[in-house]
Amino acid sequence: MTITKDMLIGEILRVKPEAAEILLRFGMGCLGCPSSQMESLEQAAVVHGINLEELLKELNK
C-alpha cells in the first residue's frame, strides 16, 4: 500500500507498523498521542517542520 500525504498517522501505523521508526527518525515523537489518530501526515509534517516529500519517499521504500 502506498502511503499518501492525506493518510492519518494512526492509519499509517496500522497498515505499516514499521513506519513508526521512520516517523520517529524524522522527529515525530508523539505517535501514540490522541491527535495522531486525527492528524494527516501532511498536517503532522507542517507542525513538526518536516519535508513532506522526503518523508513520503522514506515511508514508501
mmJSON file of the N, C-alpha and C atoms, coordinates in Angstrom:
{"data_MODEL":{"atom_site":{
"group_PDB":["ATOM","ATOM","ATOM","ATOM","ATOM","ATOM","ATOM","ATOM","ATOM","ATOM","ATOM","ATOM","ATOM","ATOM","ATOM","ATOM","ATOM","ATOM","ATOM","ATOM","ATOM","ATOM","ATOM","ATOM","ATOM","ATOM","ATOM","ATOM","ATOM","ATOM","ATOM","ATOM","ATOM","ATOM","ATOM","ATOM","ATOM","ATOM","ATOM","ATOM","ATOM","ATOM","ATOM","ATOM","ATOM","ATOM","ATOM","ATOM","ATOM","ATOM","ATOM","ATOM","ATOM","ATOM","ATOM","ATOM","ATOM","ATOM","ATOM","ATOM","ATOM","ATOM","ATOM","ATOM","ATOM","ATOM","ATOM","ATOM","ATOM","ATOM","ATOM","ATOM","ATOM","ATOM","ATOM","ATOM","ATOM","ATOM","ATOM","ATOM","ATOM","ATOM","ATOM","ATOM","ATOM","ATOM","ATOM","ATOM","ATOM","ATOM","ATOM","ATOM","ATOM","ATOM","ATOM","ATOM","ATOM","ATOM","ATOM","ATOM","ATOM","ATOM","ATOM","ATOM","ATOM","ATOM","ATOM","ATOM","ATOM","ATOM","ATOM","ATOM","ATOM","ATOM","ATOM","ATOM","ATOM","ATOM","ATOM","ATOM","ATOM","ATOM","ATOM","ATOM","ATOM","ATOM","ATOM","ATOM","ATOM","ATOM","ATOM","ATOM","ATOM","ATOM","ATOM","ATOM","ATOM","ATOM","ATOM","ATOM","ATOM","ATOM","ATOM","ATOM","ATOM","ATOM","ATOM","ATOM","ATOM","ATOM","ATOM","ATOM","ATOM","ATOM","ATOM","ATOM","ATOM","ATOM","ATOM","ATOM","ATOM","ATOM","ATOM","ATOM","ATOM","ATOM","ATOM","ATOM","ATOM","ATOM","ATOM","ATOM","ATOM","ATOM","ATOM","ATOM","ATOM","ATOM","ATOM","ATOM","ATOM","ATOM","ATOM"],
"id":[1,2,3,4,5,6,7,8,9,10,11,12,13,14,15,16,17,18,19,20,21,22,23,24,25,26,27,28,29,30,31,32,33,34,35,36,37,38,39,40,41,42,43,44,45,46,47,48,49,50,51,52,53,54,55,56,57,58,59,60,61,62,63,64,65,66,67,68,69,70,71,72,73,74,75,76,77,78,79,80,81,82,83,84,85,86,87,88,89,90,91,92,93,94,95,96,97,98,99,100,101,102,103,104,105,106,107,108,109,110,111,112,113,114,115,116,117,118,119,120,121,122,123,124,125,126,127,128,129,130,131,132,133,134,135,136,137,138,139,140,141,142,143,144,145,146,147,148,149,150,151,152,153,154,155,156,157,158,159,160,161,162,163,164,165,166,167,168,169,170,171,172,173,174,175,176,177,178,179,180,181,182,183],
"type_symbol":["N","C","C","N","C","C","N","C","C","N","C","C","N","C","C","N","C","C","N","C","C","N","C","C","N","C","C","N","C","C","N","C","C","N","C","C","N","C","C","N","C","C","N","C","C","N","C","C","N","C","C","N","C","C","N","C","C","N","C","C","N","C","C","N","C","C","N","C","C","N","C","C","N","C","C","N","C","C","N","C","C","N","C","C","N","C","C","N","C","C","N","C","C","N","C","C","N","C","C","N","C","C","N","C","C","N","C","C","N","C","C","N","C","C","N","C","C","N","C","C","N","C","C","N","C","C","N","C","C","N","C","C","N","C","C","N","C","C","N","C","C","N","C","C","N","C","C","N","C","C","N","C","C","N","C","C","N","C","C","N","C","C","N","C","C","N","C","C","N","C","C","N","C","C","N","C","C","N","C","C","N","C","C"],
"label_atom_id":["N","CA","C","N","CA","C","N","CA","C","N","CA","C","N","CA","C","N","CA","C","N","CA","C","N","CA","C","N","CA","C","N","CA","C","N","CA","C","N","CA","C","N","CA","C","N","CA","C","N","CA","C","N","CA","C","N","CA","C","N","CA","C","N","CA","C","N","CA","C","N","CA","C","N","CA","C","N","CA","C","N","CA","C","N","CA","C","N","CA","C","N","CA","C","N","CA","C","N","CA","C","N","CA","C","N","CA","C","N","CA","C","N","CA","C","N","CA","C","N","CA","C","N","CA","C","N","CA","C","N","CA","C","N","CA","C","N","CA","C","N","CA","C","N","CA","C","N","CA","C","N","CA","C","N","CA","C","N","CA","C","N","CA","C","N","CA","C","N","CA","C","N","CA","C","N","CA","C","N","CA","C","N","CA","C","N","CA","C","N","CA","C","N","CA","C","N","CA","C","N","CA","C","N","CA","C","N","CA","C","N","CA","C"],
"label_alt_id":[null,null,null,null,null,null,null,null,null,null,null,null,null,null,null,null,null,null,null,null,null,null,null,null,null,null,null,null,null,null,null,null,null,null,null,null,null,null,null,null,null,null,null,null,null,null,null,null,null,null,null,null,null,null,null,null,null,null,null,null,null,null,null,null,null,null,null,null,null,null,null,null,null,null,null,null,null,null,null,null,null,null,null,null,null,null,null,null,null,null,null,null,null,null,null,null,null,null,null,null,null,null,null,null,null,null,null,null,null,null,null,null,null,null,null,null,null,null,null,null,null,null,null,null,null,null,null,null,null,null,null,null,null,null,null,null,null,null,null,null,null,null,null,null,null,null,null,null,null,null,null,null,null,null,null,null,null,null,null,null,null,null,null,null,null,null,null,null,null,null,null,null,null,null,null,null,null,null,null,null,null,null,null],
"label_comp_id":["MET","MET","MET","THR","THR","THR","ILE","ILE","ILE","THR","THR","THR","LYS","LYS","LYS","ASP","ASP","ASP","MET","MET","MET","LEU","LEU","LEU","ILE","ILE","ILE","GLY","GLY","GLY","GLU","GLU","GLU","ILE","ILE","ILE","LEU","LEU","LEU","ARG","ARG","ARG","VAL","VAL","VAL","LYS","LYS","LYS","PRO","PRO","PRO","GLU","GLU","GLU","ALA","ALA","ALA","ALA","ALA","ALA","GLU","GLU","GLU","ILE","ILE","ILE","LEU","LEU","LEU","LEU","LEU","LEU","ARG","ARG","ARG","PHE","PHE","PHE","GLY","GLY","GLY","MET","MET","MET","GLY","GLY","GLY","CYS","CYS","CYS","LEU","LEU","LEU","GLY","GLY","GLY","CYS","CYS","CYS","PRO","PRO","PRO","SER","SER","SER","SER","SER","SER","GLN","GLN","GLN","MET","MET","MET","GLU","GLU","GLU","SER","SER","SER","LEU","LEU","LEU","GLU","GLU","GLU","GLN","GLN","GLN","ALA","ALA","ALA","ALA","ALA","ALA","VAL","VAL","VAL","VAL","VAL","VAL","HIS","HIS","HIS","GLY","GLY","GLY","ILE","ILE","ILE","ASN","ASN","ASN","LEU","LEU","LEU","GLU","GLU","GLU","GLU","GLU","GLU","LEU","LEU","LEU","LEU","LEU","LEU","LYS","LYS","LYS","GLU","GLU","GLU","LEU","LEU","LEU","ASN","ASN","ASN","LYS","LYS","LYS"],
"label_asym_id":["A","A","A","A","A","A","A","A","A","A","A","A","A","A","A","A","A","A","A","A","A","A","A","A","A","A","A","A","A","A","A","A","A","A","A","A","A","A","A","A","A","A","A","A","A","A","A","A","A","A","A","A","A","A","A","A","A","A","A","A","A","A","A","A","A","A","A","A","A","A","A","A","A","A","A","A","A","A","A","A","A","A","A","A","A","A","A","A","A","A","A","A","A","A","A","A","A","A","A","A","A","A","A","A","A","A","A","A","A","A","A","A","A","A","A","A","A","A","A","A","A","A","A","A","A","A","A","A","A","A","A","A","A","A","A","A","A","A","A","A","A","A","A","A","A","A","A","A","A","A","A","A","A","A","A","A","A","A","A","A","A","A","A","A","A","A","A","A","A","A","A","A","A","A","A","A","A","A","A","A","A","A","A"],
"label_entity_id":["1","1","1","1","1","1","1","1","1","1","1","1","1","1","1","1","1","1","1","1","1","1","1","1","1","1","1","1","1","1","1","1","1","1","1","1","1","1","1","1","1","1","1","1","1","1","1","1","1","1","1","1","1","1","1","1","1","1","1","1","1","1","1","1","1","1","1","1","1","1","1","1","1","1","1","1","1","1","1","1","1","1","1","1","1","1","1","1","1","1","1","1","1","1","1","1","1","1","1","1","1","1","1","1","1","1","1","1","1","1","1","1","1","1","1","1","1","1","1","1","1","1","1","1","1","1","1","1","1","1","1","1","1","1","1","1","1","1","1","1","1","1","1","1","1","1","1","1","1","1","1","1","1","1","1","1","1","1","1","1","1","1","1","1","1","1","1","1","1","1","1","1","1","1","1","1","1","1","1","1","1","1","1"],
"label_seq_id":[1,1,1,2,2,2,3,3,3,4,4,4,5,5,5,6,6,6,7,7,7,8,8,8,9,9,9,10,10,10,11,11,11,12,12,12,13,13,13,14,14,14,15,15,15,16,16,16,17,17,17,18,18,18,19,19,19,20,20,20,21,21,21,22,22,22,23,23,23,24,24,24,25,25,25,26,26,26,27,27,27,28,28,28,29,29,29,30,30,30,31,31,31,32,32,32,33,33,33,34,34,34,35,35,35,36,36,36,37,37,37,38,38,38,39,39,39,40,40,40,41,41,41,42,42,42,43,43,43,44,44,44,45,45,45,46,46,46,47,47,47,48,48,48,49,49,49,50,50,50,51,51,51,52,52,52,53,53,53,54,54,54,55,55,55,56,56,56,57,57,57,58,58,58,59,59,59,60,60,60,61,61,61],
"pdbx_PDB_ins_code":[null,null,null,null,null,null,null,null,null,null,null,null,null,null,null,null,null,null,null,null,null,null,null,null,null,null,null,null,null,null,null,null,null,null,null,null,null,null,null,null,null,null,null,null,null,null,null,null,null,null,null,null,null,null,null,null,null,null,null,null,null,null,null,null,null,null,null,null,null,null,null,null,null,null,null,null,null,null,null,null,null,null,null,null,null,null,null,null,null,null,null,null,null,null,null,null,null,null,null,null,null,null,null,null,null,null,null,null,null,null,null,null,null,null,null,null,null,null,null,null,null,null,null,null,null,null,null,null,null,null,null,null,null,null,null,null,null,null,null,null,null,null,null,null,null,null,null,null,null,null,null,null,null,null,null,null,null,null,null,null,null,null,null,null,null,null,null,null,null,null,null,null,null,null,null,null,null,null,null,null,null,null,null],
"Cartn_x":[0.844,0.0,0.888,0.538,1.279,0.786,1.733,1.432,1.272,0.186,-0.061,-0.109,-0.002,0.003,-1.325,-2.393,-3.725,-4.056,-3.216,-3.48,-3.248,-4.064,-3.9,-2.713,-2.017,-0.859,-1.256,-2.378,-2.838,-3.064,-3.618,-3.863,-2.544,-1.583,-0.271,0.354,0.272,0.867,0.139,-1.145,-1.891,-1.518,-1.393,-1.12,0.366,1.216,2.66,3.348,3.299,3.864,5.328,6.077,7.494,7.677,6.604,6.665,6.985,6.699,6.959,8.422,9.315,10.752,11.115,10.538,10.824,10.268,9.045,8.435,9.223,9.651,10.466,11.785,12.4,13.674,13.52,12.351,12.088,11.657,11.493,11.174,9.74,8.965,7.584,7.566,7.749,7.873,6.567,5.484,4.208,3.279,3.761,2.977,1.771,1.836,0.737,-0.251,-0.007,-0.906,-2.233,-3.291,-4.617,-4.684,-3.936,-4.012,-3.486,-2.619,-2.087,-3.17,-4.249,-5.348,-6.213,-6.091,-6.932,-6.117,-4.814,-3.937,-3.39,-3.469,-2.913,-1.389,-0.767,0.684,1.126,0.397,0.739,0.64,-0.43,-0.599,0.533,0.867,1.929,3.278,3.518,4.781,4.897,3.81,3.816,4.091,3.377,3.524,4.955,5.577,6.923,8.03,7.669,8.675,9.458,8.756,9.39,9.094,10.093,9.914,9.031,7.813,6.825,7.28,7.867,8.294,9.37,10.324,11.37,10.771,9.83,9.188,8.405,7.629,6.873,7.797,8.91,9.875,10.374,10.701,11.183,10.096,8.885,7.79,7.383,7.613,7.183,8.303,9.419,10.52,10.133],
"Cartn_y":[-1.184,0.0,1.245,2.191,3.442,4.402,4.961,5.964,7.301,8.017,9.321,10.412,11.644,12.781,12.942,12.408,12.553,11.483,10.468,9.4,9.894,9.403,9.743,8.983,9.592,8.95,7.596,7.543,6.287,5.214,5.603,4.663,4.14,5.033,4.624,3.584,3.822,2.893,1.545,1.541,0.271,-0.547,0.115,-0.628,-0.917,-0.12,-0.3,0.007,-0.942,-0.695,-0.252,-0.696,-0.315,1.168,1.85,3.29,4.078,3.498,4.198,4.604,3.723,4.016,5.187,5.217,6.297,7.615,7.597,8.815,9.356,8.475,8.901,9.512,8.902,9.406,10.814,11.095,12.411,13.435,13.014,13.955,13.951,12.972,12.852,11.925,12.493,11.694,11.359,11.918,11.741,10.818,9.658,8.753,8.167,8.056,7.462,8.474,9.749,10.757,10.78,11.207,11.202,11.973,13.048,13.825,13.043,12.069,11.293,10.457,10.197,9.43,10.284,11.596,12.506,13.433,13.302,14.218,13.528,14.206,13.632,13.742,12.964,13.017,14.421,15.037,16.389,17.386,17.303,18.206,18.008,16.769,16.471,16.989,16.855,17.334,18.848,19.557,21.017,21.398,20.76,21.072,20.829,19.765,19.399,19.97,20.734,21.328,20.302,19.276,18.167,18.296,17.994,17.994,16.807,17.088,16.05,15.115,15.65,14.808,13.809,14.258,13.355,12.268,12.654,11.703,10.66,11.097,10.162,9.197,9.719,8.878,7.76,8.095,7.094,6.102,6.591,5.726,4.746,5.103,4.26,3.444,3.322,2.478,1.032],
"Cartn_z":[0.0,0.0,0.0,-0.819,-0.896,0.181,0.92,1.939,1.235,1.548,0.934,2.002,1.575,2.499,3.225,2.665,3.251,4.29,4.397,5.362,6.778,7.706,9.112,9.69,10.629,11.253,11.836,12.538,13.125,12.077,10.938,9.841,9.277,9.104,8.588,9.503,10.805,11.767,11.784,11.503,11.454,10.225,9.069,7.837,7.639,8.286,8.13,9.458,10.407,11.739,11.726,10.753,10.675,10.352,9.988,9.718,10.985,12.145,13.407,13.515,13.157,13.23,12.325,11.14,10.186,10.71,11.19,11.717,12.905,13.783,14.925,14.466,13.474,12.945,12.366,11.815,11.238,12.284,13.532,14.597,15.077,14.661,15.136,16.342,17.514,18.721,19.416,18.961,19.661,18.874,18.503,17.663,18.374,19.684,20.432,20.983,20.765,21.333,20.563,21.221,20.582,19.259,19.136,17.896,16.697,16.928,15.805,15.14,15.848,15.276,14.343,14.456,13.663,12.77,12.775,12.046,10.803,9.666,8.443,8.468,7.619,7.513,7.115,6.214,5.77,6.925,7.705,8.852,9.857,10.145,11.108,10.608,9.313,8.747,8.909,8.679,8.825,10.273,11.206,12.632,13.107,12.585,13.035,12.147,11.122,10.244,9.445,8.973,8.248,6.761,5.93,4.486,4.116,3.675,3.392,2.279,1.24,0.109,0.532,1.339,1.826,2.72,3.57,4.464,3.666,2.686,1.858,1.111,0.634,-0.077,0.844,2.069,3.027,3.419,3.621,4.027,2.935,1.696,0.58,-0.047,0.643,0.14,0.25],
"occupancy":[1.0,1.0,1.0,1.0,1.0,1.0,1.0,1.0,1.0,1.0,1.0,1.0,1.0,1.0,1.0,1.0,1.0,1.0,1.0,1.0,1.0,1.0,1.0,1.0,1.0,1.0,1.0,1.0,1.0,1.0,1.0,1.0,1.0,1.0,1.0,1.0,1.0,1.0,1.0,1.0,1.0,1.0,1.0,1.0,1.0,1.0,1.0,1.0,1.0,1.0,1.0,1.0,1.0,1.0,1.0,1.0,1.0,1.0,1.0,1.0,1.0,1.0,1.0,1.0,1.0,1.0,1.0,1.0,1.0,1.0,1.0,1.0,1.0,1.0,1.0,1.0,1.0,1.0,1.0,1.0,1.0,1.0,1.0,1.0,1.0,1.0,1.0,1.0,1.0,1.0,1.0,1.0,1.0,1.0,1.0,1.0,1.0,1.0,1.0,1.0,1.0,1.0,1.0,1.0,1.0,1.0,1.0,1.0,1.0,1.0,1.0,1.0,1.0,1.0,1.0,1.0,1.0,1.0,1.0,1.0,1.0,1.0,1.0,1.0,1.0,1.0,1.0,1.0,1.0,1.0,1.0,1.0,1.0,1.0,1.0,1.0,1.0,1.0,1.0,1.0,1.0,1.0,1.0,1.0,1.0,1.0,1.0,1.0,1.0,1.0,1.0,1.0,1.0,1.0,1.0,1.0,1.0,1.0,1.0,1.0,1.0,1.0,1.0,1.0,1.0,1.0,1.0,1.0,1.0,1.0,1.0,1.0,1.0,1.0,1.0,1.0,1.0,1.0,1.0,1.0,1.0,1.0,1.0],
"B_iso_or_equiv":[0.0,0.0,0.0,0.0,0.0,0.0,0.0,0.0,0.0,0.0,0.0,0.0,0.0,0.0,0.0,0.0,0.0,0.0,0.0,0.0,0.0,0.0,0.0,0.0,0.0,0.0,0.0,0.0,0.0,0.0,0.0,0.0,0.0,0.0,0.0,0.0,0.0,0.0,0.0,0.0,0.0,0.0,0.0,0.0,0.0,0.0,0.0,0.0,0.0,0.0,0.0,0.0,0.0,0.0,0.0,0.0,0.0,0.0,0.0,0.0,0.0,0.0,0.0,0.0,0.0,0.0,0.0,0.0,0.0,0.0,0.0,0.0,0.0,0.0,0.0,0.0,0.0,0.0,0.0,0.0,0.0,0.0,0.0,0.0,0.0,0.0,0.0,0.0,0.0,0.0,0.0,0.0,0.0,0.0,0.0,0.0,0.0,0.0,0.0,0.0,0.0,0.0,0.0,0.0,0.0,0.0,0.0,0.0,0.0,0.0,0.0,0.0,0.0,0.0,0.0,0.0,0.0,0.0,0.0,0.0,0.0,0.0,0.0,0.0,0.0,0.0,0.0,0.0,0.0,0.0,0.0,0.0,0.0,0.0,0.0,0.0,0.0,0.0,0.0,0.0,0.0,0.0,0.0,0.0,0.0,0.0,0.0,0.0,0.0,0.0,0.0,0.0,0.0,0.0,0.0,0.0,0.0,0.0,0.0,0.0,0.0,0.0,0.0,0.0,0.0,0.0,0.0,0.0,0.0,0.0,0.0,0.0,0.0,0.0,0.0,0.0,0.0,0.0,0.0,0.0,0.0,0.0,0.0],
"pdbx_formal_charge":[null,null,null,null,null,null,null,null,null,null,null,null,null,null,null,null,null,null,null,null,null,null,null,null,null,null,null,null,null,null,null,null,null,null,null,null,null,null,null,null,null,null,null,null,null,null,null,null,null,null,null,null,null,null,null,null,null,null,null,null,null,null,null,null,null,null,null,null,null,null,null,null,null,null,null,null,null,null,null,null,null,null,null,null,null,null,null,null,null,null,null,null,null,null,null,null,null,null,null,null,null,null,null,null,null,null,null,null,null,null,null,null,null,null,null,null,null,null,null,null,null,null,null,null,null,null,null,null,null,null,null,null,null,null,null,null,null,null,null,null,null,null,null,null,null,null,null,null,null,null,null,null,null,null,null,null,null,null,null,null,null,null,null,null,null,null,null,null,null,null,null,null,null,null,null,null,null,null,null,null,null,null,null],
"auth_seq_id":[1,1,1,2,2,2,3,3,3,4,4,4,5,5,5,6,6,6,7,7,7,8,8,8,9,9,9,10,10,10,11,11,11,12,12,12,13,13,13,14,14,14,15,15,15,16,16,16,17,17,17,18,18,18,19,19,19,20,20,20,21,21,21,22,22,22,23,23,23,24,24,24,25,25,25,26,26,26,27,27,27,28,28,28,29,29,29,30,30,30,31,31,31,32,32,32,33,33,33,34,34,34,35,35,35,36,36,36,37,37,37,38,38,38,39,39,39,40,40,40,41,41,41,42,42,42,43,43,43,44,44,44,45,45,45,46,46,46,47,47,47,48,48,48,49,49,49,50,50,50,51,51,51,52,52,52,53,53,53,54,54,54,55,55,55,56,56,56,57,57,57,58,58,58,59,59,59,60,60,60,61,61,61],
"auth_comp_id":["MET","MET","MET","THR","THR","THR","ILE","ILE","ILE","THR","THR","THR","LYS","LYS","LYS","ASP","ASP","ASP","MET","MET","MET","LEU","LEU","LEU","ILE","ILE","ILE","GLY","GLY","GLY","GLU","GLU","GLU","ILE","ILE","ILE","LEU","LEU","LEU","ARG","ARG","ARG","VAL","VAL","VAL","LYS","LYS","LYS","PRO","PRO","PRO","GLU","GLU","GLU","ALA","ALA","ALA","ALA","ALA","ALA","GLU","GLU","GLU","ILE","ILE","ILE","LEU","LEU","LEU","LEU","LEU","LEU","ARG","ARG","ARG","PHE","PHE","PHE","GLY","GLY","GLY","MET","MET","MET","GLY","GLY","GLY","CYS","CYS","CYS","LEU","LEU","LEU","GLY","GLY","GLY","CYS","CYS","CYS","PRO","PRO","PRO","SER","SER","SER","SER","SER","SER","GLN","GLN","GLN","MET","MET","MET","GLU","GLU","GLU","SER","SER","SER","LEU","LEU","LEU","GLU","GLU","GLU","GLN","GLN","GLN","ALA","ALA","ALA","ALA","ALA","ALA","VAL","VAL","VAL","VAL","VAL","VAL","HIS","HIS","HIS","GLY","GLY","GLY","ILE","ILE","ILE","ASN","ASN","ASN","LEU","LEU","LEU","GLU","GLU","GLU","GLU","GLU","GLU","LEU","LEU","LEU","LEU","LEU","LEU","LYS","LYS","LYS","GLU","GLU","GLU","LEU","LEU","LEU","ASN","ASN","ASN","LYS","LYS","LYS"],
"auth_asym_id":["A","A","A","A","A","A","A","A","A","A","A","A","A","A","A","A","A","A","A","A","A","A","A","A","A","A","A","A","A","A","A","A","A","A","A","A","A","A","A","A","A","A","A","A","A","A","A","A","A","A","A","A","A","A","A","A","A","A","A","A","A","A","A","A","A","A","A","A","A","A","A","A","A","A","A","A","A","A","A","A","A","A","A","A","A","A","A","A","A","A","A","A","A","A","A","A","A","A","A","A","A","A","A","A","A","A","A","A","A","A","A","A","A","A","A","A","A","A","A","A","A","A","A","A","A","A","A","A","A","A","A","A","A","A","A","A","A","A","A","A","A","A","A","A","A","A","A","A","A","A","A","A","A","A","A","A","A","A","A","A","A","A","A","A","A","A","A","A","A","A","A","A","A","A","A","A","A","A","A","A","A","A","A"],
"auth_atom_id":["N","CA","C","N","CA","C","N","CA","C","N","CA","C","N","CA","C","N","CA","C","N","CA","C","N","CA","C","N","CA","C","N","CA","C","N","CA","C","N","CA","C","N","CA","C","N","CA","C","N","CA","C","N","CA","C","N","CA","C","N","CA","C","N","CA","C","N","CA","C","N","CA","C","N","CA","C","N","CA","C","N","CA","C","N","CA","C","N","CA","C","N","CA","C","N","CA","C","N","CA","C","N","CA","C","N","CA","C","N","CA","C","N","CA","C","N","CA","C","N","CA","C","N","CA","C","N","CA","C","N","CA","C","N","CA","C","N","CA","C","N","CA","C","N","CA","C","N","CA","C","N","CA","C","N","CA","C","N","CA","C","N","CA","C","N","CA","C","N","CA","C","N","CA","C","N","CA","C","N","CA","C","N","CA","C","N","CA","C","N","CA","C","N","CA","C","N","CA","C","N","CA","C","N","CA","C","N","CA","C","N","CA","C"],
"pdbx_PDB_model_num":[1,1,1,1,1,1,1,1,1,1,1,1,1,1,1,1,1,1,1,1,1,1,1,1,1,1,1,1,1,1,1,1,1,1,1,1,1,1,1,1,1,1,1,1,1,1,1,1,1,1,1,1,1,1,1,1,1,1,1,1,1,1,1,1,1,1,1,1,1,1,1,1,1,1,1,1,1,1,1,1,1,1,1,1,1,1,1,1,1,1,1,1,1,1,1,1,1,1,1,1,1,1,1,1,1,1,1,1,1,1,1,1,1,1,1,1,1,1,1,1,1,1,1,1,1,1,1,1,1,1,1,1,1,1,1,1,1,1,1,1,1,1,1,1,1,1,1,1,1,1,1,1,1,1,1,1,1,1,1,1,1,1,1,1,1,1,1,1,1,1,1,1,1,1,1,1,1,1,1,1,1,1,1]
}}}
